[in-house]
Amino acid sequence: MQSLTYTSRGLGRRRNGDRWEAVRSHTDPVTGEVVRMFHTVEGKARRQAKRARDALILELVRARTA
C-alpha cells in the first residue's frame, strides 16, 4: 500500500464562530491527481484551529498505516 502525504492548504473561519474550515490535499495514488478535501475543525482562536487541523491530519495518517 502506498503511503499518502497530506498537505495543509488553508484555514478559514466559518460564520464568525468557533468553527474553522481546514483544507488539505493529497495525491491520488491511482490517477496521480491532487485531491482537495475540506474538513470542519473547532477552536476559539486560529492557534487552536491549527492544532485541531494538525491532530486531524495525524489521525488520518495513523488510520492509514494501521
C-alpha positions as CSV (number, residue, x, y, z in Angstrom):
1,M,0.0,0.0,0.0
2,Q,1.3,3.4,-1.0
3,S,1.5,6.0,1.8
4,L,-0.3,9.3,1.3
5,T,1.3,12.6,2.2
6,Y,-1.3,15.1,3.4
7,T,-0.6,18.8,2.8
8,S,-2.4,21.7,4.5
9,R,-3.8,24.1,2.0
10,G,-5.7,26.7,4.2
11,L,-7.7,27.5,7.3
12,G,-10.6,29.9,7.3
13,R,-13.2,30.8,9.9
14,R,-16.8,29.8,9.2
15,R,-19.5,32.3,10.0
16,N,-17.6,34.1,12.7
17,G,-17.9,31.3,15.3
18,D,-15.7,28.6,16.8
19,R,-15.7,26.5,13.6
20,W,-13.0,26.6,11.0
21,E,-12.7,25.1,7.6
22,A,-9.5,23.2,7.1
23,V,-8.4,22.4,3.6
24,R,-5.9,19.7,2.9
25,S,-4.8,17.9,-0.2
26,H,-3.1,14.6,-1.2
27,T,-2.2,12.9,-4.4
28,D,-4.5,10.1,-5.5
29,P,-2.3,7.0,-5.9
30,V,-4.5,5.6,-8.8
31,T,-4.8,8.7,-11.0
32,G,-1.9,10.8,-9.8
33,E,-4.2,13.9,-9.5
34,V,-4.1,16.2,-6.5
35,V,-7.3,15.8,-4.4
36,R,-8.5,18.6,-2.1
37,M,-10.5,17.7,1.0
38,F,-12.5,20.1,3.2
39,H,-12.9,19.4,7.0
40,T,-14.5,21.4,9.8
41,V,-12.5,21.8,13.0
42,E,-13.3,23.7,16.2
43,G,-11.2,26.3,18.1
44,K,-11.8,29.7,19.5
45,A,-8.6,31.1,18.1
46,R,-6.6,30.4,15.0
47,R,-3.9,28.7,17.0
48,Q,-6.4,26.2,18.5
49,A,-7.8,25.6,15.0
50,K,-4.3,24.9,13.7
51,R,-3.7,22.4,16.4
52,A,-7.0,20.7,15.7
53,R,-6.1,20.6,12.0
54,D,-2.7,19.0,12.7
55,A,-4.4,16.5,15.0
56,L,-6.8,15.6,12.2
57,I,-4.0,15.0,9.7
58,L,-2.1,12.9,12.3
59,E,-5.2,10.8,12.9
60,L,-5.7,10.3,9.2
61,V,-2.0,9.2,8.8
62,R,-2.3,6.8,11.7
63,A,-5.5,5.3,10.4
64,R,-4.0,4.8,7.0
65,T,-0.9,2.9,8.4
66,A,-2.9,0.7,10.8
